[in-house]
Amino acid sequence: MEDTGWQSRLCLQLCAPPIPRLFFRRTAWTTEQLALLEKQAWLCFLLGFFRSYLNSNFFLGDFMGGGTDLFAALLAIFGIYNVCSMNGSFLIMFLVWASANIVLFNLFLSLTPNLLYGGAFKVAPCASTVDNLLMVFNSILQAQMCWRARQILDEALPNWRHQMTGTGDATLTDFDNRASAEPFLQADAPSAPQGPSRFQAFGGGGQRLGS
């Protein structure tokens, strides 16, 4: 059965996350960069999946069981394949999440406790060593992916920071972006001018005070 326009739009509204929907059209350069980013994203996905497997089977103490790398790869893949027609939004989400994942989740909350306390080394030294090495490698890989994703956004959406946050000189050209940024546009429209009022202060026929 042929799909209609309103059904596709309803599906996008229900499945898309509640953030501004930023979309950019591919050029020859962005297509080339997205192809390289796709290879890095799938490698990050496989390494993140293997880290999650090590944490769940050998009871390692990584933050969120090592699943933060897996989620970063999924955000990048969603942006590459233009899920919900918001490739720009997913790339921005990847950029924010991966930056926090590298510094906070991997290095500060996972690698540092593993090296300082090393409780997992006593139980599963081989698995813990492999997990730490994969964590460092995946952090470097995500840093390269962040650099590439930022280049793509700067080229395709030069004003992406203001468009995503709705601040500054945000220029929203997409219909969905305008609708999300100005939901009460119709309510704030000026009303039609009305004729002059016939009401006059103290113009009634009542008695004067003191009479």
N, C-alpha and C positions, 0 to 999 in steps of 0.2 A: 504494500500500500504506500502510495506517495505521501511523503511528509509535507505538511504545510508550514508556512512561515511562523505562525503563532505557536505551533507545537515546538518547533526548534527553539524559539525565543523563551518559551516557558521552561524547557529543559535546561537551557543555559542559566536562567535565573534561579532555578532550584538547586542546581549542582555547583554553581560557582560560589566561591567563598565571599563573605560580605566585605569586600574591599573594592576600591576603584578598579574598573576594568580597563586596562591599558593594552592596546593592540598596536602592533607595528607590522608593516608589510615588508617582506623580505626583498633585499637587493642582492646583487651578485656577491658583494663583500660579506653581508650578514649571513647569506646562505653558506658561504665557505667557513665562516667562523662558527656557525651553529653546527656544522658537520664535525668540526674538531671538538667542540664542546660536547657533542653527543657521545663520541668515543670516550672522553674523559668521564662523562656522567655514568655510562654503563660500567666502566672500570671501578668507579667509586661505589656503585651499587653492589657489584660483586664482592668487593673488599668489605663493605659494610655488612653485607649478608654473612660473610664468613666470620667477621668479628662478633656478630650477634650469636652465631652458632657456637663459637668458643665460649662466650660468656654464659650462655644458657646451659651448656653441657659440662663445663668445668668450674662453674660458680665463681667467675671472676668478678671483681668489684668495680667495673667501669660504670660511669654514669649512664643511666637508662639502658644498661646492658649492651652498650655499644651501638644502639640503634639510631643514634643521632646522625651518623654518617649515611645510613640507609635513607633517612628522611631527607637529608640534603640532596642526595642523588635523585630522589623522586621529584622534588621541587624543580630541579634542573631539567629533568626529563619532561615534566608537564609543560615547562616553558618552551622546550625545543619542539614538542609535538603540538603546541598551541591548543592545549586542553581548554575547553570552555571559551575559546576565541579570546584569550587574555594572556598571550605569551609574554607580553611586557610585565604584567603583574606577577606572574610566576617567577620570572627571572629576578625581579626585585626581591620577592620573598626568599628565593634561594640565596641572593647576595647577603641579605640580613641574617638569615639563619646560619649559613655557612661561616660567616665572619664570627658570630657568637660561638658556633660549634668548635672552630679551630682554637680560639683563645680560651674560652670558658669551659666548655664541656670536655674537650679532649685533653688539652694541656694542663689546665688548672684543676679540674675535678676528677680526671681519670689518670693521666700519666704521672702527675706529681705524687698523688697518694700511693700509686703502685711502686714508684721508685723510693719513696721515703719509708713506707711501712713494709711493703713487699709480702703481705700475707698470702697472696696467691702463689708466690714463688715456692712456698713450702709445700703446698698441696699439688699444684700442677705447674712446675717450673717451665716446661717446654711450651705449654699452651699460653702461659703468661708472657713469655718472651716473644712468641709469635704475635700475640695480641698487641704488645707495646710497639713492636716494629711496624705492624700494619697501621696502628694509630698514627704514628709519626709520618709514614708514607702517605696515608690518606689525608692528613692535614696539609701536607705540602701540595698534594694533588688538588684539594679544594681551594687552596690559595691561588693556584694557577687558574682554576675554573672561575673564581671570583674576579680575577683580573680580566679574563676573557669576557665574562658576562657584563662587566662594567663597560668595556669597550663597545660591546654590541649595543647596550642601552644608550651610551653617549652618542653613538652614530645614528641609531634608529629613533630614539626618543630623547632629544637633547634636554628637554625640560622635565625628565621623568621624576626627579626628586619632588618638585613642587606639585606635579600632577598626582603623585601617589599620596602625598600628605595633605593636599588641598590648601597649601599655604604659598605665600610669595606670589610670583607671576605665573600662576598655574594657567595654562592655556589648554582648555578641554575642547577638543574638536569632535570626539566620538559622542554619539547620542547617549550611550549608557553612562559615559563619564559625566555628561551634563546632568543627567537625571539623578545620579548619585550625589553630585556635589550641590545641586539646587533642587531638592525635592519639593520645595514650596514655591516654585517659580510662578505657577499659575495663581496661587493664593495671594502672592505679593504684587500681582499686576495691578496697575492703577485703574481705579474705577472710572466710569464715564462721568464727565462733568455734569453737574446738575444746575438747574436754573437758580436765580437769586431767591433767597428765602424772604417770605413776606412777614416774618416775625419782627416786631418792633418792641423794644423794651418799654414798659409802662405805657403801652399803647392800648390797653383795655379800657373798658367803660366803667370801671369800678369807682367808688367814691374816694376822694382825696383824704389824706390823713388830716385830722383836725377840723374837718368840715362838719 
